[in-house]
């Protein structure tokens, strides 16, 4: 069925939440029909809309009557306008400026790259805390304008926007806690590090499906760039070295990691992948969505040590070498590597 064209936000709103579609009260905040106002009133039948409006894929191209938007939407806190035909930021501004309680706005899959976002328009978004611009092809210039005008923005979604580079604004955005920037073309760490500069308070960074090929950054620099990062997703990144996994230990507050589908782990079995990664990330409490229990960590540490018994000395991970030095008596430091590992295993089972 073809999508309708040239429809206004207000037109779609009235159609979807008409008394015919929502004839009964279903609880606080649900769509209901309020009795008509006195005869001659300009607002006739009114709708008591839910605080969460979902108007995706409705062919919306413009705002419509702003006075009516203000009358109907004064209490609305979440608005989903994804997959419509909005291409003019001025029309979006007309909608948002009349929804004073708005905190969540989804503009995904609207062709908004066809117009320039001016600061005067972006100012109408000032109360938004969660903004979704997936597949909008929003330029970095547009993103910078938004960041300047949204002082309380906490979550930003920039997926599927064909980014190959990251452009830093002149000022950072200290309020942002969560950034989803999946399914772009970001491959070099030199671009990823800019996100740390832009968002110094970042708690969660989702980089899935970006094919990041390596984490090329000194350990102390990683700690400065992402001092508050608690969770990172590198699902289907291009990581091929265990050194890249070890680098994750440089994030001082990291607790959760997602590492599915990376080339480094392809040769290993499912059990080997999980245990080797857990052993290398001692501070991580959740891996690929599953909690790491104390028992699993202990089993992984033992597996990690045994795995490297017959590996050449130069291939022994630095983390394991440190364990051996800390657990092997000073008088025994002249042992060969294999003897040291056996000693470690024996001592750990006491």
N, C-alpha and C positions, 0 to 999 in steps of 0.2 A: 504494500500500500504506500503510495507516495506521501511524503511529508507535506503538510500544509505550508504555504509560504506567505510572507508579509503579515504575520500575526503579531499583535502586541502582547506584552507581559500581562496587562490588565485583562485583555480579552481571554487569554488562556486561563488566567486565574479564575475568572467568573465562570467559565465553562466547566473547569474541572471541579470546582467547589460550589457548584450551583445547588439549590435546594433539592433538585431532582436526584443528584448524585449523593448528597449528604442530608437526607431528610430527618434523621433521628440524632438525638444527642447520644454520644458514645463515651462520655467522660470529659474531664477538664481538658480544654485545649483542642478537642477534636472538632471536625467540621460539622457545623450545625446551621440550621436556618433560624435566624432571629426574626420575630414578627416584624411586619412592615412598619415604618415610621409613619406619623400622621400624613394624611393625604396632602399632596402638594409639596412634600419634602423632596429636595433634589436627590437624596440618596435612596429613596424607595426601599426595596428589599435589600437587606445587608447580610453579609456572611461573617460568621465568627470562625475565622480560619485557624488551623493548627499552627503552633509556633514553629513547626518544621514543614517547610513547603518544598515539594518535589515536583518540578516542572521541566524535567529533562525530555529531550526529543519531541518538542512541541512546535518546532518551526518558528520560535520567537525571533523577531528581527528588531524590535523597538520596545520602548517602555510603555507607551500609552499615556493615559491621563495621570499626571503626577499627584493631583489632589486625591484621586481615588486610591492610588497606591498608598499614600499617607494615611488615608482613612481606614483602609483594610489591614495594613501590614505594620501598624505601630508596635505590635507585640512580637513579631516574627524574629526568631533568633538564628534560624538556619535556613539557607536557601540554595537549592540545587537547580542550576540553570544549564547543566551540562548538555552537550550534543544539540545545541540550538543553532540559530543562524545569526547570532549577534556578532557584528563586525565593527561596530562603532563604540569606542569607550564612552562617548558622551551618553549614549543610550543606557549603557550599564550604570553610569553615574546617576542618571535620572531615577533608576530603580533603587539603587543602594542608598542614595541620599534621603530617600523617603522611608527607609526601614531602619530607624534609629537604634534598635536593639540587636541588630545583626552582628553575629560573632563568627558564623561559618558561612563561606561563600564558595560554591563550586561552579567554575566557568570552563570546565574542561571541554575540549572538542568544539569550541567556538572559534571562528576565523578572525580572532582579534588582532592578529598580526597585520591585518589590512589597514589598521589605523594607528595613530600615535597617541600614547597615553600622556596627557598633560598633567602637570602637578595639581592644577585646579580640580581636575576630574578625580585624580587619585586621592585627593583630600576627603572625598566622600566615603572612602573605605576605612577611615581612621579607626573605627571601632572594631574592625574585623580581626579576629585572633587566629583563625584557621582559613587559609586560602588555597584553593586547588586550581592550578592552571595547566593540568596535564593535556598534552596534545593540542595546545592552543598556539604553539609556535611563538610564544611570547619571547621577544628579544631580551637580551641582558639589559638594554637601556630601559625597557619597560619594567623589568624586575627591579632595577635600581630606583626608579621613580616610586614604585610601590613601597619599597623598603623605607624610603625617606618619609613617606606619609602615613605609614602604619606603625606607630611607636610600640604597640602592644602585640604585634604579630608573633605567635608562638609556633605555628606549624605551617609549612609551605611545601606544596607539591608541584614539582616541575618535571614530571616524567614525560617521555615521548615527545620531546621538543627539538630533537636533532642537534643538541649541543655537542660541539667538538672541543670547545674551549670554555673557560669560565672567565668572566670579566668582573674585576673587583670594583666596587663603587668607591667614592672618595671617603665615605664614612661606613662604619660597620653597623651591624644590627644585633645589639646585645640581647634582645628579647627572644630571639628565635631559639627554640629547643629541639624541634624535629624538622628534618629536611628529607623529603623523598625526591630523588633525582635519578630514578631508574630508567632503563631503556633509552639511554642517550648514546653518544659516541665518545665518551670521555675515557681515554686510554692512558694518558700520561699523568703520573703523580704530580707533576708541576701544576696541573690544572686542579687536581683534588685539594692540594694544600691551600689553594686560594679560598676554599670554602671555610677553612679554619680561621682565616683572616677575616672573612666577612661575618662569620657567626661564632664569636668567641665563647658563647654559652651553650653551644650545641650539645645536646644530650643524646640524640639518636640520628644517625646518618645512614640512609638506605641508598646504596650504590649498585644494587643488583642490575645485572645485564648491561654493564658498561665496559667490560673487558679490560679493566685496569690491569696493566701488565706487570707492575712491580710497585713496591712501596719504597721509593728512593728518597729517604730522608734520615738524617742523623737522629738517634734516639732522643737526645735532649730537645731537639727541634720539634719532634712529634708531640712531646709532652707540652711544649709551649703553644703549639698550634691548636691542639684539641684537649685542653686541660679538664673539660667537664664531660667528655664523651663517655657515655655508659654503654651504648649499643651501636654496633656497626654491621651492616649486611654487605658482604662481598660476593653474594651469590652469582655464579657464572662470571666471575672476574677472570682475568687472564694470568693469575699468579702461578708461577712455575717453580718457585724456590721456597725451601723451608725457612730461609732467612726472612722472607716476607711474613711468614706466620709468626716468627719470633719477634718481628718488629711490633706486632700488636701489643706486646707486653709493655711498650713504651707509653701507651695511653694510660695515665695514672688511675682513672676511674672505670676502666672498661670491665664490664660484667657479662655482656651478651654478644655473641658473634654468630654470624651465619656465613658458612663457607662451602655450600653445596655447589657442585658443578665446576670446580676449578681444575685446570689441567694437572696441577701438582698431585692431586689426590686420585686421579684416574687409575693408575696402576695398582692401587691398594684395594683390599677387600673392604667391605662396609665396616667390619669390626676394626680393622687396622686403621682406617681413616679416623674414626672417632677417637680411639685410644691414643693414637700418636698426636692428634691435635690437642686433646685434653691435657696430655702430659706436658706439652709445650706451652700451654697457657694456664699457669697456675692460679690466676686470679679470676678466670672466667667461670661463672656459675651456671650459664645456660649456653648450650651449643646447638645450633640449628633448630631452635625452638624447644629443646628438651633440657630439663634441669640436670645438672651434673651433681650427683649425690656424692657424699663422702666416700662411700664404698666404691663407686665407679671411679673416682679419682685415684684411690689407692690402687685399684686393679690396673688402671691405665699407666700409673707410674711404674709399676712392676713390669708391665708389658713393654713399656718404652725402654727400660733398662735392658731387658732380655733381648729385645729386637736388635740392639747394637753390639751384642757380644762378639759377633764375627765380622763386624764392619771395620775396615781399615781405620787406623788411628786418626788420620786427617779428616775422616768423615763423621767422627763422633760429634754430636751436637754440643755446642758450648754449654747449654743448660745441664747436660749429663756430666760433662767434665767438671763443672762446678760442684755437682752433687758428690762426685767421687772424691774430690779434694776436701770437701767438708766432712765426709764420713770416713775417709781412710786415715788411719793413724799416721803421724808424721814419719815414724820409722818405716812405714810401708810405702811411701810415695815413690819409691824406685820400682814398684811392681810394674809388670807389663799391664797394658790396658785391660786385657781379658781377666787377669787375676784380680784387678781392682774392682771390676764389675761383679765378679763372683763374690768378693768380700762384701761389697755393698748389698747384694741380694741376701747374703747370709745374715748380715747385721740387721737388715730391715725386717727380717722374719723373727727376730728375737722378741 
